[in-house]
Amino acid sequence: MDRRLFALAVGMFAVGTDNFVIAGILPQVAQSLGVPVPVAGQMVTIYALSYALLSPLIAAFAAQVPRKQLLLAGLAIFVAGNVITALAPTIGWVLASRFIAGLGAAMYSPTATASGAALAAPEKRARALAIVVAGLSTATALGSPLGTLIGSLGNWRDTLWFVSAVGTAAGAAVYFLLPAIPALPPVSLRQRLAPLHDRRVALTLLTTLLAYAGLFSVYTYIGTSFDRATGGDAQVLAGLLLLWGVAATIGNLAAGQLTDRFGSQRIINGAIALLVLNFLALPWTSASLPSAVLALLVWGICGWGLVVPQQARLIGITPAAAPLLMGLNSAALYVGVSAAGVIGAAGLALANRHLLGLIAAVPVALALLSAQLAGRDIRKAAVAAPIAA
């Protein structure tokens, strides 16, 4: 593996672990700080919202900053945010520090993907991006369950020290292994958001937002909603998260081949439909460990198997704007994750924690509707294009 791409992937692993690991330690955080679990769940909301809102702003206004300098600055802020979280005495400090960590992630992640593409020859660019982004899928498969296990053996603050250590290691890797990369040509925020005027793009991004709002509204509170399957054992929960991460990696890898063979529409529709059925059944499948394992396998494979066909659909709509569309899709995903914390908290307040899957199925079902509308508009445009030509 190219050591330059490896350095970028380590940073993506740190950023992804920080986002996904909170779900595994949420009950401990709530108990330690003396707050309800839904309040502690806003740690996920603020981190994801900070990332989603600040990513396009930083990409637009920091385009002329040398890439390596921006990467190192982002990791430094990211580590500082996690150190503050590890030391925070109150929930107020915790939530503020999550915003700081999200700012660091927003500086790092888009810059890392763009840098990975810049380092590769055009014919190898897709492979380079896959290596960099693999850091995120590895975070779900390894980082999140490992962080949860560390928290179960000690306390939740140890998990944040673990994330800080990974972020520091990523900074060292970037400093020593990554060459200087010149700044990119400036792209205004208006130019970055211009594709949103296309209804097909807007509906596709809305599909991403709604789907992941539903998926993570359960994941954020999985320690609470799956307590019957885990028996309250944090190590069993870590094992379930590991299983979910492995399934997510399999789904992500398989989706590429399936999309090439069957097209994005069939994979998107099939994955979301299975997710709706899976979430409707969660009140019963989350009651025992064997059925919970099956539910998490379907959830991980279909949930993360949705990313690739969604990206393929966006690229197919406007190939020339592919880099901008990938950034917008990533932002939509994180807006969905931030909304998930609020949806899950509302669900816990309004209903039994074991019924959270029913509530999460609603935005996932709306994602299916949005995907159908996007597909209809794409087909209409495909029919109209030859006529216009």
Beta strands, then each sheet from edge to edge (+ up, - down):
end
